[in-house]
Amino acid sequence: MLIQGARGAENLERVKRASKANLYGVENGSRTHWTTLHFVLELLILKAKYHCSNCSFNDLLRLMGWLFPNPDSVPTNTYATKKLISPLTMGVVKYSMPKTLYPLPW
């Protein structure tokens, strides 16, 4: 992973904190693999799998924030969720091809 300046280091630190912050307190005897980062990644997988809109995903995050004992561990909206995992992405650039150049047969 390339770190570009102070902003990259800050993003890396945010991901490190999220990978260590448990959603539940360990003193409750809960499983420790549910960190904030793991939780956010699982939620984004479900969002993509079931084609959830950003609005419905925001509502789900709001509900999760009310249910968890530490509401600050749950991102508040889709933007905050994607910002948390942005250092893990590869920086892919999408290109679109004009349909007039290469028409598809169907």
N, C-alpha and C positions, 0 to 999 in steps of 0.2 A: 504494500500500500504506500503510495506516495503521499508525503505530507508537505503541503505547500504553505510555508510561513506559519505565522501565529494562528491563523484561522484553522489550518489543517490540524495543528496540535490541539487546539481547543475542541475540534470535532472528535478527534481521537480520544481525548479525555472524557467527553460526553458518552461515547460508546463504551469505554472502560467502566465508567460509573454505572451505566445501565446494565452491563453484563454482570455486575457484582451486587446490585441492589435487588433484594428479594421482595416479592410482592407481599408476602406474609412474613411476619416475624418468625425467626427460627425457634424462638422460645415456645411457640404454639405447637411445636411438633409437626409442622407442615413440611412438605417436600421442599428441598432447597433448589431444585432445578428450575423453578418458576421465577426467573429473574425478569426484570422489566424488559430487557432486550429479547429474551425468549418469548415472552408474552406478546410483544409488539410484532415480532416476526410471524408468530402463529396467527395473529389477527389479520395481518396483511395477506397471508396465504389464503385464509378464509374469504377475505374481501375479493381477491382475484378469482378464486374458485367458483364463488357463487354470484359474481358480477354485481356486487353491492355498489350502490352509488355513494358519493362522498357524503351526502346528506344523511343517509341511513347509517353509514359508518360513524359519523359524528354522533348521532343519537345513541348508537351502541357504546361508544367510548364514554359518553356522558353517564349512561346507566352503569357501566363498569366502575366509573369513578365514584359513584354513590355507594356501590356495593363493597368495594375493597376497604380494608381498615386504614390504609394509607392512600388517600385519593391523589396525592401528588405523584405517585409512582405510575399512574395511568395517564398517557398523553391526552390532551384536551380535544384535539381534532385531527383530521387527516393530515394537515400540513405539519403539525408537530410530530406525528408518527413518522412521516416520510423524512423529516429533518433529522430525526434520531438515527435512522439507518442510512442516511445519505453517504456517510464515509465508507460504507460497505459496498456501495454500488460501483460499477466499472466505468461510468461516464460514457455510456453508449449514446451515439448521436443517430437519430432517426432521419432517414431520407425518404421522401415520397417521390414517386415517379409519375409524371403526367400521363394520364390515360390516353392522350392523343398520340404519344410516341409509340407505345407498345400496347395496342388494344388486346384485351383478353378475349378468347373465343366464346366465352359464356356470357 
